[in-house]
Amino acid sequence: GLDPHISPAAALYQAPRIARLRGLAPQQLVDLVGQHTEQPLLFGLIGEPRVNVLALNLALDAAHGR
């Protein structure tokens, strides 16, 4: 199956392209990535920060007026 998360670095790498395609300011997309980044489990001891791609895409749709 597909992993519904990506790393914050991967999301930010794509941010300029996605912002341009969605008609958003780059900083607006960076802010949305930050808002949809989940922290590691158990007080930050297990796992890595990750971006919830589904939630981010829904927020992008809402910001874009879809």
PQR file of N, CA, C, O and H, with PARSE charges and radii, in Angstrom:
ATOM      1  N   GLY A   1       0.819  -1.184   0.000 -0.4000 1.5000
ATOM      2  CA  GLY A   1       0.000   0.000   0.000 -0.0000 2.0000
ATOM      3  C   GLY A   1       0.864   1.248   0.000  0.5500 1.7000
ATOM      4  O   GLY A   1       2.090   1.194   0.103 -0.5500 1.4000
ATOM      5  N   LEU A   2       0.195   2.342  -0.116 -0.4000 1.5000
ATOM      6  CA  LEU A   2       0.863   3.638  -0.123 -0.0000 2.0000
ATOM      7  C   LEU A   2       0.930   4.200   1.283  0.5500 1.7000
ATOM      8  O   LEU A   2      -0.040   4.130   2.039 -0.5500 1.4000
ATOM      9  H   LEU A   2      -0.800   2.386  -0.199  0.4000 1.0000
ATOM     10  N   ASP A   3       2.064   4.751   1.625 -0.4000 1.5000
ATOM     11  CA  ASP A   3       2.232   5.382   2.922 -0.0000 2.0000
ATOM     12  C   ASP A   3       1.553   6.751   2.883  0.5500 1.7000
ATOM     13  O   ASP A   3       1.847   7.546   1.991 -0.5500 1.4000
ATOM     14  H   ASP A   3       2.852   4.808   1.011  0.4000 1.0000
ATOM     15  N   PRO A   4       0.659   7.048   3.819 -0.5600 1.5000
ATOM     16  CA  PRO A   4      -0.039   8.338   3.792  0.2800 2.0000
ATOM     17  C   PRO A   4       0.786   9.487   4.367  0.5500 1.7000
ATOM     18  O   PRO A   4       0.257  10.577   4.587 -0.5500 1.4000
ATOM     19  N   HIS A   5       2.061   9.256   4.607 -0.4000 1.5000
ATOM     20  CA  HIS A   5       2.934  10.279   5.186 -0.0000 2.0000
ATOM     21  C   HIS A   5       4.216  10.402   4.373  0.5500 1.7000
ATOM     22  O   HIS A   5       4.670   9.445   3.745 -0.5500 1.4000
ATOM     23  H   HIS A   5       2.491   8.371   4.428  0.4000 1.0000
ATOM     24  N   ILE A   6       4.791  11.608   4.400 -0.4000 1.5000
ATOM     25  CA  ILE A   6       6.123  11.831   3.848 -0.0000 2.0000
ATOM     26  C   ILE A   6       6.900  12.648   4.870  0.5500 1.7000
ATOM     27  O   ILE A   6       6.321  13.195   5.808 -0.5500 1.4000
ATOM     28  H   ILE A   6       4.423  12.386   4.910  0.4000 1.0000
ATOM     29  N   SER A   7       8.189  12.726   4.688 -0.4000 1.5000
ATOM     30  CA  SER A   7       9.008  13.510   5.621 -0.0000 2.0000
ATOM     31  C   SER A   7       8.771  14.999   5.380  0.5500 1.7000
ATOM     32  O   SER A   7       8.428  15.397   4.267 -0.5500 1.4000
ATOM     33  H   SER A   7       8.659  12.281   3.926  0.4000 1.0000
ATOM     34  N   PRO A   8       8.950  15.819   6.405 -0.5600 1.5000
ATOM     35  CA  PRO A   8       8.851  17.268   6.199  0.2800 2.0000
ATOM     36  C   PRO A   8       9.829  17.761   5.126  0.5500 1.7000
ATOM     37  O   PRO A   8       9.498  18.657   4.350 -0.5500 1.4000
ATOM     38  N   ALA A   9      11.019  17.184   5.083 -0.4000 1.5000
ATOM     39  CA  ALA A   9      11.999  17.585   4.067 -0.0000 2.0000
ATOM     40  C   ALA A   9      11.479  17.311   2.658  0.5500 1.7000
ATOM     41  O   ALA A   9      11.659  18.135   1.760 -0.5500 1.4000
ATOM     42  H   ALA A   9      11.288  16.457   5.714  0.4000 1.0000
ATOM     43  N   ALA A  10      10.838  16.161   2.459 -0.4000 1.5000
ATOM     44  CA  ALA A  10      10.283  15.821   1.152 -0.0000 2.0000
ATOM     45  C   ALA A  10       9.149  16.769   0.782  0.5500 1.7000
ATOM     46  O   ALA A  10       9.031  17.176  -0.374 -0.5500 1.4000
ATOM     47  H   ALA A  10      10.692  15.493   3.188  0.4000 1.0000
ATOM     48  N   ALA A  11       8.316  17.123   1.758 -0.4000 1.5000
ATOM     49  CA  ALA A  11       7.215  18.060   1.499 -0.0000 2.0000
ATOM     50  C   ALA A  11       7.751  19.445   1.152  0.5500 1.7000
ATOM     51  O   ALA A  11       7.261  20.084   0.221 -0.5500 1.4000
ATOM     52  H   ALA A  11       8.412  16.793   2.697  0.4000 1.0000
ATOM     53  N   LEU A  12       8.747  19.908   1.890 -0.4000 1.5000
ATOM     54  CA  LEU A  12       9.304  21.239   1.641 -0.0000 2.0000
ATOM     55  C   LEU A  12      10.068  21.297   0.319  0.5500 1.7000
ATOM     56  O   LEU A  12      10.105  22.341  -0.331 -0.5500 1.4000
ATOM     57  H   LEU A  12       9.145  19.388   2.646  0.4000 1.0000
ATOM     58  N   TYR A  13      10.673  20.185  -0.078 -0.4000 1.5000
ATOM     59  CA  TYR A  13      11.363  20.114  -1.364 -0.0000 2.0000
ATOM     60  C   TYR A  13      10.377  20.361  -2.515  0.5500 1.7000
ATOM     61  O   TYR A  13      10.714  21.000  -3.512 -0.5500 1.4000
ATOM     62  H   TYR A  13      10.643  19.337   0.450  0.4000 1.0000
ATOM     63  N   GLN A  14       9.156  19.842  -2.356 -0.4000 1.5000
ATOM     64  CA  GLN A  14       8.131  19.973  -3.385 -0.0000 2.0000
ATOM     65  C   GLN A  14       7.345  21.279  -3.277  0.5500 1.7000
ATOM     66  O   GLN A  14       6.585  21.613  -4.186 -0.5500 1.4000
ATOM     67  H   GLN A  14       8.882  19.323  -1.546  0.4000 1.0000
ATOM     68  N   ALA A  15       7.515  22.015  -2.190 -0.4000 1.5000
ATOM     69  CA  ALA A  15       6.690  23.183  -1.899 -0.0000 2.0000
ATOM     70  C   ALA A  15       6.674  24.239  -3.013  0.5500 1.7000
ATOM     71  O   ALA A  15       5.590  24.693  -3.378 -0.5500 1.4000
ATOM     72  H   ALA A  15       8.133  21.743  -1.451  0.4000 1.0000
ATOM     73  N   PRO A  16       7.820  24.652  -3.569 -0.5600 1.5000
ATOM     74  CA  PRO A  16       7.751  25.689  -4.618  0.2800 2.0000
ATOM     75  C   PRO A  16       6.915  25.261  -5.825  0.5500 1.7000
ATOM     76  O   PRO A  16       6.140  26.051  -6.364 -0.5500 1.4000
ATOM     77  N   ARG A  17       7.079  24.018  -6.238 -0.4000 1.5000
ATOM     78  CA  ARG A  17       6.324  23.518  -7.400 -0.0000 2.0000
ATOM     79  C   ARG A  17       4.838  23.429  -7.093  0.5500 1.7000
ATOM     80  O   ARG A  17       4.006  23.836  -7.904 -0.5500 1.4000
ATOM     81  H   ARG A  17       7.709  23.377  -5.800  0.4000 1.0000
ATOM     82  N   ILE A  18       4.506  22.900  -5.924 -0.4000 1.5000
ATOM     83  CA  ILE A  18       3.098  22.746  -5.549 -0.0000 2.0000
ATOM     84  C   ILE A  18       2.450  24.115  -5.353  0.5500 1.7000
ATOM     85  O   ILE A  18       1.308  24.319  -5.765 -0.5500 1.4000
ATOM     86  H   ILE A  18       5.182  22.570  -5.265  0.4000 1.0000
ATOM     87  N   ALA A  19       3.157  25.049  -4.734 -0.4000 1.5000
ATOM     88  CA  ALA A  19       2.621  26.401  -4.541 -0.0000 2.0000
ATOM     89  C   ALA A  19       2.309  27.040  -5.892  0.5500 1.7000
ATOM     90  O   ALA A  19       1.252  27.646  -6.069 -0.5500 1.4000
ATOM     91  H   ALA A  19       4.084  24.883  -4.399  0.4000 1.0000
ATOM     92  N   ARG A  20       3.221  26.904  -6.827 -0.4000 1.5000
ATOM     93  CA  ARG A  20       3.009  27.470  -8.155 -0.0000 2.0000
ATOM     94  C   ARG A  20       1.796  26.833  -8.836  0.5500 1.7000
ATOM     95  O   ARG A  20       0.968  27.539  -9.411 -0.5500 1.4000
ATOM     96  H   ARG A  20       4.079  26.412  -6.683  0.4000 1.0000
ATOM     97  N   LEU A  21       1.689  25.510  -8.773 -0.4000 1.5000
ATOM     98  CA  LEU A  21       0.568  24.812  -9.407 -0.0000 2.0000
ATOM     99  C   LEU A  21      -0.768  25.134  -8.746  0.5500 1.7000
ATOM    100  O   LEU A  21      -1.800  25.186  -9.415 -0.5500 1.4000
ATOM    101  H   LEU A  21       2.362  24.937  -8.305  0.4000 1.0000
ATOM    102  N   ARG A  22      -0.748  25.351  -7.433 -0.4000 1.5000
ATOM    103  CA  ARG A  22      -1.978  25.626  -6.687 -0.0000 2.0000
ATOM    104  C   ARG A  22      -2.306  27.114  -6.624  0.5500 1.7000
ATOM    105  O   ARG A  22      -3.361  27.495  -6.117 -0.5500 1.4000
ATOM    106  H   ARG A  22       0.090  25.309  -6.889  0.4000 1.0000
ATOM    107  N   GLY A  23      -1.415  27.955  -7.134 -0.4000 1.5000
ATOM    108  CA  GLY A  23      -1.652  29.389  -7.102 -0.0000 2.0000
ATOM    109  C   GLY A  23      -1.558  29.985  -5.704  0.5500 1.7000
ATOM    110  O   GLY A  23      -2.275  30.929  -5.371 -0.5500 1.4000
ATOM    111  H   GLY A  23      -0.558  27.645  -7.547  0.4000 1.0000
ATOM    112  N   LEU A  24      -0.668  29.425  -4.890 -0.4000 1.5000
ATOM    113  CA  LEU A  24      -0.477  29.895  -3.516 -0.0000 2.0000
ATOM    114  C   LEU A  24       0.896  30.543  -3.375  0.5500 1.7000
ATOM    115  O   LEU A  24       1.816  30.271  -4.147 -0.5500 1.4000
ATOM    116  H   LEU A  24      -0.086  28.659  -5.161  0.4000 1.0000
ATOM    117  N   ALA A  25       1.006  31.405  -2.373 -0.4000 1.5000
ATOM    118  CA  ALA A  25       2.312  31.946  -2.033 -0.0000 2.0000
ATOM    119  C   ALA A  25       3.147  30.819  -1.432  0.5500 1.7000
ATOM    120  O   ALA A  25       2.616  30.010  -0.672 -0.5500 1.4000
ATOM    121  H   ALA A  25       0.259  31.626  -1.746  0.4000 1.0000
ATOM    122  N   PRO A  26       4.432  30.746  -1.748 -0.5600 1.5000
ATOM    123  CA  PRO A  26       5.265  29.677  -1.200  0.2800 2.0000
ATOM    124  C   PRO A  26       5.218  29.601   0.327  0.5500 1.7000
ATOM    125  O   PRO A  26       5.179  28.505   0.887 -0.5500 1.4000
ATOM    126  N   GLN A  27       5.221  30.743   1.002 -0.4000 1.5000
ATOM    127  CA  GLN A  27       5.184  30.732   2.471 -0.0000 2.0000
ATOM    128  C   GLN A  27       3.873  30.142   2.989  0.5500 1.7000
ATOM    129  O   GLN A  27       3.858  29.502   4.041 -0.5500 1.4000
ATOM    130  H   GLN A  27       5.252  31.633   0.548  0.4000 1.0000
ATOM    131  N   GLN A  28       2.783  30.350   2.267 -0.4000 1.5000
ATOM    132  CA  GLN A  28       1.497  29.773   2.673 -0.0000 2.0000
ATOM    133  C   GLN A  28       1.585  28.248   2.656  0.5500 1.7000
ATOM    134  O   GLN A  28       1.064  27.584   3.551 -0.5500 1.4000
ATOM    135  H   GLN A  28       2.796  30.869   1.412  0.4000 1.0000
ATOM    136  N   LEU A  29       2.234  27.703   1.653 -0.4000 1.5000
ATOM    137  CA  LEU A  29       2.385  26.248   1.584 -0.0000 2.0000
ATOM    138  C   LEU A  29       3.318  25.749   2.674  0.5500 1.7000
ATOM    139  O   LEU A  29       3.058  24.708   3.278 -0.5500 1.4000
ATOM    140  H   LEU A  29       2.657  28.243   0.925  0.4000 1.0000
ATOM    141  N   VAL A  30       4.399  26.470   2.934 -0.4000 1.5000
ATOM    142  CA  VAL A  30       5.311  26.086   4.013 -0.0000 2.0000
ATOM    143  C   VAL A  30       4.559  26.072   5.346  0.5500 1.7000
ATOM    144  O   VAL A  30       4.745  25.163   6.155 -0.5500 1.4000
ATOM    145  H   VAL A  30       4.611  27.315   2.443  0.4000 1.0000
ATOM    146  N   ASP A  31       3.720  27.069   5.571 -0.4000 1.5000
ATOM    147  CA  ASP A  31       2.928  27.116   6.804 -0.0000 2.0000
ATOM    148  C   ASP A  31       1.984  25.917   6.905  0.5500 1.7000
ATOM    149  O   ASP A  31       1.839  25.331   7.977 -0.5500 1.4000
ATOM    150  H   ASP A  31       3.569  27.808   4.914  0.4000 1.0000
ATOM    151  N   LEU A  32       1.344  25.551   5.793 -0.4000 1.5000
ATOM    152  CA  LEU A  32       0.440  24.400   5.798 -0.0000 2.0000
ATOM    153  C   LEU A  32       1.196  23.097   6.072  0.5500 1.7000
ATOM    154  O   LEU A  32       0.701  22.219   6.778 -0.5500 1.4000
ATOM    155  H   LEU A  32       1.462  26.027   4.922  0.4000 1.0000
ATOM    156  N   VAL A  33       2.391  22.985   5.511 -0.4000 1.5000
ATOM    157  CA  VAL A  33       3.205  21.793   5.792 -0.0000 2.0000
ATOM    158  C   VAL A  33       3.486  21.707   7.292  0.5500 1.7000
ATOM    159  O   VAL A  33       3.366  20.640   7.894 -0.5500 1.4000
ATOM    160  H   VAL A  33       2.793  23.698   4.937  0.4000 1.0000
ATOM    161  N   GLY A  34       3.858  22.836   7.884 -0.4000 1.5000
ATOM    162  CA  GLY A  34       4.112  22.856   9.331 -0.0000 2.0000
ATOM    163  C   GLY A  34       2.893  22.483  10.146  0.5500 1.7000
ATOM    164  O   GLY A  34       3.008  21.784  11.153 -0.5500 1.4000
ATOM    165  H   GLY A  34       3.954  23.703   7.394  0.4000 1.0000
ATOM    166  N   GLN A  35       1.726  22.940   9.724 -0.4000 1.5000
ATOM    167  CA  GLN A  35       0.489  22.640  10.439 -0.0000 2.0000
ATOM    168  C   GLN A  35       0.099  21.170  10.340  0.5500 1.7000
ATOM    169  O   GLN A  35      -0.605  20.655  11.208 -0.5500 1.4000
ATOM    170  H   GLN A  35       1.632  23.508   8.906  0.4000 1.0000
ATOM    171  N   HIS A  36       0.547  20.500   9.296 -0.4000 1.5000
ATOM    172  CA  HIS A  36       0.173  19.096   9.088 -0.0000 2.0000
ATOM    173  C   HIS A  36       1.334  18.129   9.322  0.5500 1.7000
ATOM    174  O   HIS A  36       1.305  16.981   8.878 -0.5500 1.4000
ATOM    175  H   HIS A  36       1.119  20.919   8.591  0.4000 1.0000
ATOM    176  N   THR A  37       2.349  18.613  10.025 -0.4000 1.5000
ATOM    177  CA  THR A  37       3.462  17.758  10.412 -0.0000 2.0000
ATOM    178  C   THR A  37       3.176  17.163  11.780  0.5500 1.7000
ATOM    179  O   THR A  37       2.955  17.884  12.753 -0.5500 1.4000
ATOM    180  H   THR A  37       2.373  19.546  10.386  0.4000 1.0000
ATOM    181  N   GLU A  38       3.183  15.851  11.839 -0.4000 1.5000
ATOM    182  CA  GLU A  38       2.950  15.126  13.094 -0.0000 2.0000
ATOM    183  C   GLU A  38       4.299  14.818  13.731  0.5500 1.7000
ATOM    184  O   GLU A  38       5.251  14.444  13.047 -0.5500 1.4000
ATOM    185  H   GLU A  38       3.363  15.265  11.048  0.4000 1.0000
ATOM    186  N   GLN A  39       4.365  14.977  15.026 -0.4000 1.5000
ATOM    187  CA  GLN A  39       5.605  14.733  15.755 -0.0000 2.0000
ATOM    188  C   GLN A  39       5.775  13.238  16.053  0.5500 1.7000
ATOM    189  O   GLN A  39       4.801  12.486  16.017 -0.5500 1.4000
ATOM    190  H   GLN A  39       3.591  15.281  15.581  0.4000 1.0000
ATOM    191  N   PRO A  40       7.001  12.810  16.346 -0.5600 1.5000
ATOM    192  CA  PRO A  40       7.240  11.402  16.682  0.2800 2.0000
ATOM    193  C   PRO A  40       6.394  10.960  17.875  0.5500 1.7000
ATOM    194  O   PRO A  40       5.946  11.778  18.679 -0.5500 1.4000
ATOM    195  N   LEU A  41       6.192   9.666  17.966 -0.4000 1.5000
ATOM    196  CA  LEU A  41       5.406   9.077  19.047 -0.0000 2.0000
ATOM    197  C   LEU A  41       6.178   9.061  20.359  0.5500 1.7000
ATOM    198  O   LEU A  41       7.400   9.212  20.370 -0.5500 1.4000
ATOM    199  H   LEU A  41       6.556   9.002  17.313  0.4000 1.0000
ATOM    200  N   LEU A  42       5.473   8.881  21.446 -0.4000 1.5000
ATOM    201  CA  LEU A  42       6.045   8.740  22.785 -0.0000 2.0000
ATOM    202  C   LEU A  42       7.049   9.826  23.140  0.5500 1.7000
ATOM    203  O   LEU A  42       8.237   9.566  23.331 -0.5500 1.4000
ATOM    204  H   LEU A  42       4.481   8.758  21.437  0.4000 1.0000
ATOM    205  N   PHE A  43       6.539  11.048  23.222 -0.4000 1.5000
ATOM    206  CA  PHE A  43       7.342  12.192  23.657 -0.0000 2.0000
ATOM    207  C   PHE A  43       8.540  12.443  22.749  0.5500 1.7000
ATOM    208  O   PHE A  43       9.580  12.916  23.208 -0.5500 1.4000
ATOM    209  H   PHE A  43       5.574  11.260  23.066  0.4000 1.0000
ATOM    210  N   GLY A  44       8.399  12.131  21.472 -0.4000 1.5000
ATOM    211  CA  GLY A  44       9.465  12.394  20.522 -0.0000 2.0000
ATOM    212  C   GLY A  44      10.598  11.390  20.531  0.5500 1.7000
ATOM    213  O   GLY A  44      11.651  11.640  19.944 -0.5500 1.4000
ATOM    214  H   GLY A  44       7.554  11.747  21.100  0.4000 1.0000
ATOM    215  N   LEU A  45      10.399  10.252  21.190 -0.4000 1.5000
ATOM    216  CA  LEU A  45      11.474   9.271  21.301 -0.0000 2.0000
ATOM    217  C   LEU A  45      11.451   8.206  20.213  0.5500 1.7000
ATOM    218  O   LEU A  45      12.486   7.629  19.880 -0.5500 1.4000
ATOM    219  H   LEU A  45       9.543  10.049  21.666  0.4000 1.0000
ATOM    220  N   ILE A  46      10.274   7.947  19.662 -0.4000 1.5000
ATOM    221  CA  ILE A  46      10.147   6.876  18.677 -0.0000 2.0000
ATOM    222  C   ILE A  46       9.599   7.446  17.378  0.5500 1.7000
ATOM    223  O   ILE A  46       8.562   8.108  17.371 -0.5500 1.4000
ATOM    224  H   ILE A  46       9.433   8.415  19.933  0.4000 1.0000
ATOM    225  N   GLY A  47      10.293   7.189  16.291 -0.4000 1.5000
ATOM    226  CA  GLY A  47       9.847   7.640  14.993 -0.0000 2.0000
ATOM    227  C   GLY A  47      10.435   8.970  14.593  0.5500 1.7000
ATOM    228  O   GLY A  47      11.293   9.529  15.277 -0.5500 1.4000
ATOM    229  H   GLY A  47      11.136   6.651  16.297  0.4000 1.0000
ATOM    230  N   GLU A  48       9.958   9.460  13.481 -0.4000 1.5000
ATOM    231  CA  GLU A  48      10.421  10.713  12.901 -0.0000 2.0000
ATOM    232  C   GLU A  48       9.217  11.615  12.661  0.5500 1.7000
ATOM    233  O   GLU A  48       8.096  11.123  12.536 -0.5500 1.4000
ATOM    234  H   GLU A  48       9.261   9.006  12.926  0.4000 1.0000
ATOM    235  N   PRO A  49       9.431  12.920  12.595 -0.5600 1.5000
ATOM    236  CA  PRO A  49       8.327  13.793  12.193  0.2800 2.0000
ATOM    237  C   PRO A  49       7.852  13.386  10.801  0.5500 1.7000
ATOM    238  O   PRO A  49       8.647  12.941   9.972 -0.5500 1.4000
ATOM    239  N   ARG A  50       6.565  13.538  10.552 -0.4000 1.5000
ATOM    240  CA  ARG A  50       6.017  13.130   9.263 -0.0000 2.0000
ATOM    241  C   ARG A  50       4.850  14.038   8.904  0.5500 1.7000
ATOM    242  O   ARG A  50       4.145  14.538   9.781 -0.5500 1.4000
ATOM    243  H   ARG A  50       5.919  13.899  11.225  0.4000 1.0000
ATOM    244  N   VAL A  51       4.655  14.243   7.618 -0.4000 1.5000
ATOM    245  CA  VAL A  51       3.573  15.082   7.122 -0.0000 2.0000
ATOM    246  C   VAL A  51       2.433  14.175   6.696  0.5500 1.7000
ATOM    247  O   VAL A  51       2.628  13.240   5.920 -0.5500 1.4000
ATOM    248  H   VAL A  51       5.228  13.837   6.906  0.4000 1.0000
ATOM    249  N   ASN A  52       1.241  14.455   7.206 -0.4000 1.5000
ATOM    250  CA  ASN A  52       0.041  13.720   6.829 -0.0000 2.0000
ATOM    251  C   ASN A  52      -0.397  14.245   5.464  0.5500 1.7000
ATOM    252  O   ASN A  52      -0.964  15.333   5.367 -0.5500 1.4000
ATOM    253  H   ASN A  52       1.082  15.215   7.837  0.4000 1.0000
ATOM    254  N   VAL A  53      -0.138  13.481   4.424 -0.4000 1.5000
ATOM    255  CA  VAL A  53      -0.367  13.924   3.052 -0.0000 2.0000
ATOM    256  C   VAL A  53      -1.856  14.132   2.780  0.5500 1.7000
ATOM    257  O   VAL A  53      -2.225  15.106   2.122 -0.5500 1.4000
ATOM    258  H   VAL A  53       0.322  12.596   4.503  0.4000 1.0000
ATOM    259  N   LEU A  54      -2.710  13.251   3.264 -0.4000 1.5000
ATOM    260  CA  LEU A  54      -4.146  13.409   3.028 -0.0000 2.0000
ATOM    261  C   LEU A  54      -4.653  14.713   3.642  0.5500 1.7000
ATOM    262  O   LEU A  54      -5.345  15.485   2.979 -0.5500 1.4000
ATOM    263  H   LEU A  54      -2.411  12.460   3.798  0.4000 1.0000
ATOM    264  N   ALA A  55      -4.312  14.957   4.896 -0.4000 1.5000
ATOM    265  CA  ALA A  55      -4.762  16.180   5.566 -0.0000 2.0000
ATOM    266  C   ALA A  55      -4.195  17.422   4.878  0.5500 1.7000
ATOM    267  O   ALA A  55      -4.892  18.428   4.745 -0.5500 1.4000
ATOM    268  H   ALA A  55      -3.749  14.330   5.434  0.4000 1.0000
ATOM    269  N   LEU A  56      -2.948  17.359   4.444 -0.4000 1.5000
ATOM    270  CA  LEU A  56      -2.341  18.485   3.746 -0.0000 2.0000
ATOM    271  C   LEU A  56      -3.055  18.743   2.422  0.5500 1.7000
ATOM    272  O   LEU A  56      -3.343  19.894   2.096 -0.5500 1.4000
ATOM    273  H   LEU A  56      -2.381  16.542   4.552  0.4000 1.0000
ATOM    274  N   ASN A  57      -3.344  17.698   1.660 -0.4000 1.5000
ATOM    275  CA  ASN A  57      -4.045  17.871   0.387 -0.0000 2.0000
ATOM    276  C   ASN A  57      -5.437  18.453   0.591  0.5500 1.7000
ATOM    277  O   ASN A  57      -5.880  19.283  -0.203 -0.5500 1.4000
ATOM    278  H   ASN A  57      -3.110  16.763   1.926  0.4000 1.0000
ATOM    279  N   LEU A  58      -6.133  18.032   1.642 -0.4000 1.5000
ATOM    280  CA  LEU A  58      -7.455  18.599   1.931 -0.0000 2.0000
ATOM    281  C   LEU A  58      -7.335  20.078   2.280  0.5500 1.7000
ATOM    282  O   LEU A  58      -8.163  20.884   1.855 -0.5500 1.4000
ATOM    283  H   LEU A  58      -5.773  17.358   2.287  0.4000 1.0000
ATOM    284  N   ALA A  59      -6.315  20.439   3.046 -0.4000 1.5000
ATOM    285  CA  ALA A  59      -6.096  21.845   3.383 -0.0000 2.0000
ATOM    286  C   ALA A  59      -5.731  22.653   2.136  0.5500 1.7000
ATOM    287  O   ALA A  59      -6.166  23.796   1.992 -0.5500 1.4000
ATOM    288  H   ALA A  59      -5.642  19.784   3.391  0.4000 1.0000
ATOM    289  N   LEU A  60      -4.946  22.074   1.246 -0.4000 1.5000
ATOM    290  CA  LEU A  60      -4.606  22.755  -0.001 -0.0000 2.0000
ATOM    291  C   LEU A  60      -5.847  22.970  -0.858  0.5500 1.7000
ATOM    292  O   LEU A  60      -6.014  24.038  -1.447 -0.5500 1.4000
ATOM    293  H   LEU A  60      -4.593  21.145   1.363  0.4000 1.0000
ATOM    294  N   ASP A  61      -6.718  21.968  -0.932 -0.4000 1.5000
ATOM    295  CA  ASP A  61      -7.976  22.126  -1.666 -0.0000 2.0000
ATOM    296  C   ASP A  61      -8.808  23.256  -1.072  0.5500 1.7000
ATOM    297  O   ASP A  61      -9.373  24.059  -1.815 -0.5500 1.4000
ATOM    298  H   ASP A  61      -6.582  21.101  -0.453  0.4000 1.0000
ATOM    299  N   ALA A  62      -8.893  23.332   0.243 -0.4000 1.5000
ATOM    300  CA  ALA A  62      -9.671  24.379   0.903 -0.0000 2.0000
ATOM    301  C   ALA A  62      -9.043  25.759   0.660  0.5500 1.7000
ATOM    302  O   ALA A  62      -9.761  26.734   0.440 -0.5500 1.4000
ATOM    303  H   ALA A  62      -8.434  22.680   0.847  0.4000 1.0000
ATOM    304  N   ALA A  63      -7.724  25.842   0.698 -0.4000 1.5000
ATOM    305  CA  ALA A  63      -7.040  27.114   0.483 -0.0000 2.0000
ATOM    306  C   ALA A  63      -7.173  27.582  -0.959  0.5500 1.7000
ATOM    307  O   ALA A  63      -7.163  28.779  -1.247 -0.5500 1.4000
ATOM    308  H   ALA A  63      -7.140  25.050   0.877  0.4000 1.0000
ATOM    309  N   HIS A  64      -7.295  26.627  -1.839 -0.4000 1.5000
ATOM    310  CA  HIS A  64      -7.384  26.933  -3.273 -0.0000 2.0000
ATOM    311  C   HIS A  64      -8.823  27.175  -3.693  0.5500 1.7000
ATOM    312  O   HIS A  64      -9.080  27.570  -4.830 -0.5500 1.4000
ATOM    313  H   HIS A  64      -7.303  25.655  -1.605  0.4000 1.0000
ATOM    314  N   GLY A  65      -9.770  26.943  -2.783 -0.4000 1.5000
ATOM    315  CA  GLY A  65     -11.171  27.191  -3.073 -0.0000 2.0000
ATOM    316  C   GLY A  65     -11.869  26.078  -3.827  0.5500 1.7000
ATOM    317  O   GLY A  65     -12.832  26.318  -4.555 -0.5500 1.4000
ATOM    318  H   GLY A  65      -9.561  26.622  -1.859  0.4000 1.0000
ATOM    319  N   ARG A  66     -11.383  24.866  -3.652 -0.4000 1.5000
ATOM    320  CA  ARG A  66     -12.029  23.728  -4.332 -0.0000 2.0000
ATOM    321  C   ARG A  66     -13.109  23.142  -3.487  0.5500 1.7000
ATOM    322  O   ARG A  66     -13.759  22.180  -3.896 -0.5500 1.4000
ATOM    323  H   ARG A  66     -10.600  24.671  -3.060  0.4000 1.0000
TER
END
